[in-house]
Amino acid sequence: MSKKLLALTGNDAAAYAMKQIDPDVVAAYPITPQTSLMEKFAQFVADGESNTEIVLVESEHSAMSACVGASCAGARVMTATSSQGLALMWEVVYIASSYRLPIVMPLVNRALSGPINIHCDHSDAMGIRDSGWIQLWAENAQEVYDNLLQAIRIAENPDVLLPVVVNYDGFIISHAIENMYIYDNDEVKKFVGEYKPKYTLLDPKKPTTFGSFDLPDYYFEHRRQMAGAMSGSKKVIADVAKEFSKICGREYKFIEGYKLEDAEIVIVALGSTVGTARAVVDDLREKGVKAGILKIRVFRPFPEEEIASALKDKKAVAVLDRADALNAVGGPIFDEVRSGLYKKSNTPVVNYIYGLGGRDMGLAEINKVYSDLADIAKTGKADSVRNLVTYLGVRD
Amino acid sequence: MAKTEKAKLPSWKEVVIGGIIPDAGSAAKYNSGTWRTFKPVWSQEKCIQCNTCWIHCPDSSIMIKDGKVCGIDYEHCKGCGICAAMCPPKVGAVKMVKEEK
């Protein structure tokens, strides 16, 4: 394995991954904060470093539609978007997964309108959580790059054939420069391999129909099959991570613990906030507080078993959601983590909705969560300190 | 819904992924003639073999043998009535009659 250390933004990291994957077709439309990713990638193509056919479209609905068409035709296809762009793609996002097209899409997470806002939160990604796309989440630029390379292999595996979205925080990851490793071109090319579709639209010797009409006698079976593919993808995600570890030197998991094993109070989070929380945990550990983090890397398929096993003996758990489900209960990750713990444990679980529209989540806020958790751990009751769900950092 | 034997339908593990249809012309195998309210009844005696109905049928349901109309394919006819409307009024070889189930 050979690699070189570069200082790149998260968007640059994604562009490097796309250059090395060298997809046949990329159809995309610019949107903040994804724009600099596509600019960088278009530069690679203009410089002849990638042979991709870039399709400049008039909207994200067209971007995903062009991706679906190209993917049906047997091409390896990627796109990228954020927030409103994803919202405009919506209809076709579901088409992509239901046609079982292995499209890979970096999603640079940004708050959904309204009020209109360009900064980070996860409401865009959480909006497509039930769309049948696999969701990987990155904590930093390195993970953006690593997740994208693995995403291709996961999506195109014949046992999966579902599109994959690789999430990373708008601006916080997409525009911040970090040191990270880029792997050798040939090694990456060998790893991603070639896409060999079973069915393609453009083979006149073997004509096929994509997008045919399903009546009540077939639709249910096709949806059930998607559910099976999503469950089955777990093995593939693990296998791909194992193989990828030979290149990157670390094996990616569904969840990742930080000082989790002996922790008594735990924060569950995904994205860049995990990085901030690490600093808080280090500080608390020095003071003798048994704090830990459970990071979710794979949100779809949801690693319920892994999460429940890791949390069941903890004294108190806080789930951080950078999106609100507006369901009058709690955030989307909170709902799923809590339901995963049902039957396994009585660990008190609380929820913090934070960082909406780019509101800062700093050391002080995370310290507050751990201090609440320490109090909850003493009583063993989730609502003993404050409400079950707290809007962290909002002006009361 | 088309009339098909439930027992013969493939399970979710057997259906082709993504609703893809890997065989050309497979619509011929699918009985979609159960949607009709009215069905066209063709009269061999009155037919002048002008083939106007065959030209206009949107579902290829006018059966032709040796260049001549020989009947209607009720497995695929949806009962739209275009054949009856296109048949020259003086001829009137196709009549729409209420479907009896």
Interface residues (C-beta under 8 A of the other chain):
Chain A: S98 Y99 R100 L101 L161 Y199 K206 P207 T208 T209 F210 G211 S212 D214 L215 P216 D217 Y218 F220 E221 H222 R224 Q225 G228 A229
Chain B: M1 A2 T4 L9 P10 S11 W12 K13 V15 V16 I17 G18 G19 I20 I21 P22 A24 S26
